[in-house]
């Protein structure tokens, strides 16, 4: 859909056909032509950014940075009800919003650190301290490299078991906390974005086969513009081939881990704070699936 953002596409349309949800790789890498389409042609009002703070690069894209106000989302309470705080990074009162909801929170990081040999774990903790003191990005790059090392199956399972509150916060923002048209995005629009997209499509009424089919489109898109993907992961020790691949079974790994926790997707979402009534509310907003 966008010349320079190959993995940008429609996720779902609203029931009235007047607005839409989109999924994408990081839109802050958009050139002037794509930025014009995002701002003017599509009139994107909100972005749910699933990346870590160190991955965020909106400040480098003047055209988008001038139009979007960045806000960070922090979980205040997980039970008995999910509560989160929206904090503007800069109080510029711009009409369009970027909500930063990182799925790589401390509990996910701890899971990966515990898999390391002791001295390597200490090295990673030292990098985290250096990052905090000097605002470097060494720890995040090593963490992403670890994700690649342990494989995508581990990532999808870990996210399902440890990032439920953040996932449900993202769904709440999509449902009622932001203006549409809206974009859900991460770095390349495949994994973290794929998980949120799969849940939106499940709520919409798509079959697992339909969800898997849409998920596999990311591999086609990323292979078409592999040079852009290579640029996005520059500096990370990652296997580009493994990261591009979008095998159907990864979505099953994600849903299996969800059902392992709560028995059903609906119950898992409800337990995480995206209630049954909110699920129905979002379903009612979305175009029905034939």
Secondary structure as GFF3:
##gff-version 3
##sequence-region A 1 290
A	DSSP	beta_strand	9	13	.	.	.	ID=ss1
A	DSSP	beta_strand	20	24	.	.	.	ID=ss2
A	DSSP	three_ten_helix	27	29	.	.	.	ID=ss3
A	DSSP	alpha_helix	32	36	.	.	.	ID=ss4
A	DSSP	pi_helix	37	41	.	.	.	ID=ss5
A	DSSP	beta_strand	46	49	.	.	.	ID=ss6
A	DSSP	three_ten_helix	58	60	.	.	.	ID=ss7
A	DSSP	alpha_helix	62	65	.	.	.	ID=ss8
A	DSSP	beta_strand	68	77	.	.	.	ID=ss9
A	DSSP	beta_strand	83	88	.	.	.	ID=ss10
A	DSSP	beta_strand	96	100	.	.	.	ID=ss11
A	DSSP	alpha_helix	106	114	.	.	.	ID=ss12
A	DSSP	alpha_helix	118	134	.	.	.	ID=ss13
A	DSSP	alpha_helix	138	150	.	.	.	ID=ss14
A	DSSP	alpha_helix	152	162	.	.	.	ID=ss15
A	DSSP	alpha_helix	164	172	.	.	.	ID=ss16
A	DSSP	pi_helix	173	177	.	.	.	ID=ss17
A	DSSP	beta_strand	182	185	.	.	.	ID=ss18
A	DSSP	alpha_helix	192	204	.	.	.	ID=ss19
A	DSSP	alpha_helix	208	224	.	.	.	ID=ss20
A	DSSP	alpha_helix	226	232	.	.	.	ID=ss21
A	DSSP	alpha_helix	240	244	.	.	.	ID=ss22
A	DSSP	alpha_helix	249	262	.	.	.	ID=ss23
A	DSSP	alpha_helix	265	272	.	.	.	ID=ss24
A	DSSP	alpha_helix	276	285	.	.	.	ID=ss25
###
